[in-house]
Amino acid sequence: FAGLSLYFEDGHDDLDDFGFDDYGSECDGIRITAFLDAGQDNLTPLGRLEKYAFSENVFNRQIVARGLLDVLREFSDNENDFISVMETVARMSEDGEPTVRAELMEQVPNIAMFLHESQPNFPAVFSRYLVPIVVRYLTDPNNQVRKTSQAALLVLLEQGLICKGDMETKVCPVLLDLTELSSDDDYKIEAVAIMCKLVTMLSKDTVEHLLLLRFCELCSDARLFQVRKVCAANFGEFCSIVGQDATEKLLMSKFFDLCSDSLWGIRKACAECFMIVSNSTSPGVRRTKLSPLFISLISDQSRWVRQAAFQSLGRFISTFANPSSTGLYFKEDGTLLEVPRCPFDRLGPTHCHRLTWGQKQYSKWTILSPPSVSSPPCAAPSTAPQRDPQCMSGGDSGSDYTNTPPRDRHEGLECNNNPPTNNEETEQTDENFNSFHYWRPPLPDISEELEMLKDQVPLQKQTGGIKEGEKEEMVLDCLQPHMDDPDAQDVFIHVAHLSPGVSHFADDPPSSAHRHPIKENKMTGFNHSSYSCPSPHPLPQNVIPQQLLDQYLSMTDPARAQTVDTEIAKHCAFSLPGVALTLGQQNWHCLKDTYETLATDVQWKVRRTLAFSIHELAVILGDQLTAADLVPIFNGFLKDLDEVRIGVLKHLYDFLKLLHAEKRREYLYQLQEFMVTDNSRNWRFRYELAEQLILIIELYSHYDVYDYLRQIALTLCSDKVSEVRWISYKLVVEILQKMYACGAHDLGLNFINELIVRFCHCPKWVGRQAFAFICQAIVEEDCMPMDQFAQHLLPSLLSLSSDPVANVRVLVAKALRQSVMEKEPGSAYSDELEETVMALQADKDRDVRFFASQDPNMTLMDTAALI
C-alpha cells in the first residue's frame, strides 16, 4: 500500500464507519493527514480534524493522535488555525481510551521539538498546552500511559524544553504528591524513580528547595524496600548535585542507614555509588567516617555486596588523590595533566605540561579537587600576588584532597598570578577554614623561635659565616618543643632531607614522629616526596587509610576469587592506575609487588588489562621507576598472547615516548616481532601496528627509520587485507617525509626508486593503484619539493595513465587533477601533464572521465568503492 492516498468514496454517508480501520496495520506508508483533504462533507480542514479527533471509532482517534505532528505542520502558517489545533490537542488528551492517550503522549516530544524550532512563542504555547498533559499523565490510572509520560518528560528535560518555572510549579509538586506517605505504592515507586532520574537535569537550587527533604524521607521508607533501593542506587547523584554542605548535614546519616539496611540489594547499591558520595564530602569525613563504612561493606556477609565493594574499592581510593602530592591529575576527557612542583618558586607563572592519557577506560572515574582557594606563602604579606593552588605543591599530602581539572580550558596549560574568582565553594564561613588552613587545625606558633633565629644569623655572619648544616640544625632545635604537632614533624623531615649536615636527625627522628602521619609543609609548600632522597627504610604511606590499601592489595589473593568474585584480580588491575596516581611515586613500593603479581596472573584478561594501561602508569611513575619496574613487565607483554600484546601495541607510541632515547632504541629490533601473530587472520593487529608506526616515526632518527621501519612498512604494504595495505601506504608516505624533512635526500631517492619498482611496476593492478595513491598523498602532504617530485615520481605516475585497468586510471586521474596540477610541478612537465589529463578526460570509463574533469574545489567524491 506504499504511496496510496487515503480518500473517501461517494456513497458513504457515515464516514466514521469507513474511517481508517479498513487499512489495518499495513497503512504505515499512507499519508496520515489525508483525512484533511476535501471530501463530500463540505467541512473545512479544521472541521474534519474535529470530526475525526472525536470520532466514535477508536482507531480514527488513534490515527489522528499519531499524525498530530503532521497536522501541526499543515496549520503552522496561520496563527489562529495553529491555536485551534493546540486546543484540539488539549481536548484529545482527555480521551477515555488509554491507547489514544498513550499515542498522543508519544508524539509530545516530537511536537515540542517542532514548536521549539518553528514557533517564536514556543515557551508560552508549550507551557500552556503540552506541559499540563505530561504532568496529568504522570498520575494516569493506566500503566502504559504513565510510562509513556515519564519517558516523554525525561526526553523533554534532556532537550532543555521545559523551563525552570514549569519544573518547580507543575512537575515537582506532582512528584511530591505521589511520594507522600499515603500515596499508592505503585505510584510512589514510579514517582521516586522518575524523581531520581530528573535530579541530574535540575539546578542545585531546585533540588535543594523542593526535593532534598523528601528524598531524605524516602531513604527511610520502612514499608517499601523498592523505594529505599531506588534511593540507594541514585544517592550519589543527589550528593553531587546538592554539594558538600547538604551532603554532610542531611544525607550522610541516611547513607549510613542505607549501608546497614537489612536487604543486601540496598547495601550493594550503596557500594556501587560510594565513589560519587565520597567526592561530595570533605577530606575529614572521607577519612574518618566513609572509610570505616566502606570497610564494613567490603566485609559484608553477602557475597554480592562484597563483590560490588571490591569493584568500587579502587575508585573510592582515587577520591583521596591530591595533585599537590602526586603532581598529576585527570581531566574529564581522559587527559592527564602534570602539575609541576614549585616549592620555592615565588616568581611569575608556572607552566603545566600536558600529557596524553591514552586509554580513557582507565580514567573512567573523575578525580575531583578541593575548592579553588588562594594559597599564599605564610610569610608573604596579604597583598602579595596569589598563585593558582594547582601549581603549588603546598597542601596536605596526608589529607583526602580530591583533584579537579581547571574550570577553564586554559588553566591547565598555564597558571597565572590572578587571584581566583569567588564562588560558592570558596565562600565558606566555617571557623576552622580559611585560604591557608584547608580544613585543618592551626599551625603551631613558632614566632618566638623564628625571632631568635633572626637575631642569631647576623651574629653568625659576623663570626665567619654559617657552616653547612648549622642553620638547619638551629631550625630543628626550635621545632623540638612542637614535635607533637604533625606539621612541625613535616618541617623537621624536610629540613633533615635537605641538609646533609644534619643527616643524623633523619636517621633518628623523635619518637613522636612515629605516632603522627607525615604531611606536607604548608609553610613552604615543599613536598619531600618530589625529591629523590633514598632511604633504607621507606616511610609508610599516609595518603589513604591503611585498611583500604590492605583490602586493595588482598585482591590478588586466590582466596578472594573463591569467596568474592572470580574476576576480582581483573578489577584490581583495572583500577591500579587510579590507585597508583593517588598514592604517588613515593609510595609505589606499596603497589609494586601487587603489580608484578597481576602481570603474571594466569588469566590473560588480567594481563591484558595491565597492558592497556602500562603507558599511563609510566606517566605516573616517571622515568626512573618506569625503567626499573615497568620495562621488564612491558617486555614480558611483548612476548605474550595476541590478546595481551594488542594492549601494548595500541599504546606503543605512548609508552616509547616516555623512555630515554637509548632505552627506546632497543625496541627497534623488537618491532619486527609484531608481524608474527598467533592467528594470521587477525589483520586488525597488523593494522594497529601500521597506525602506531606512523606515530613512532618521530621518535627515531631518519637512519633508524630507513633501516628498520622501512622494511616493516613495505611488508605491510603487501598484506592480504586491503585495510592493512592502505594504512601502510600512508606509513610509507610518512617515512618519505621524514627522509626529506631531515635533509637525507639520498635516502629519500633510494626509497623512491624502491617504491617505483615495488608498486609502479607491480604485475598486480592493486600495486599500481597504490602507487597513484602514494603519489597523491606525497603531493598533498608536501613530503618533498615539487621539482624533486616532478623529476623522480611524476614520469612514473604519468605512465600509469594508460594502464589497462580502469581502477588504476581512476586514481591516476584523481591524483593529477586534484593534487599535482594544483601544485604546479614545473614547466618542464606542464605540457605532458596537460596532455595526460586531456586524454583521461576522454577515457572510455565514466569514472575516469569524472575525476579527470572534476573541479578540485568541488566536494570530492568518495573513491573507496573503487579501491
JOVENZI-V173968 format. One record per helix or strand of 2 or more residues. SS is the DSSP state (@ for helix, = for strand). FROM is the first residue (numbers start at 0). LEN is the number of residues. If there is no record, write none. Layout:
SS_FROM_LEN / SS_FROM_LEN
This chain:
@_14_4 / @_20_6 / @_31_5 / @_44_9 / @_57_9 / @_67_8 / @_78_14 / @_97_21 / @_121_16 / @_142_16 / @_163_15 / @_184_17 / @_203_16 / @_224_9 / @_234_25 / @_263_9 / @_273_6 / @_282_16 / @_302_16 / @_322_4 / =_327_3 / =_335_3 / =_352_3 / @_359_4 / @_388_3 / @_446_16 / @_469_13 / @_485_13 / @_499_8 / @_510_4 / @_527_3 / @_545_11 / @_557_6 / @_567_16 / @_584_6 / @_591_8 / @_603_35 / @_641_9 / @_651_5 / @_660_9 / @_670_5 / @_682_17 / @_701_15 / @_721_20 / @_744_16 / @_764_16 / @_785_17 / @_805_18 / @_826_15 / @_845_8 / @_863_3
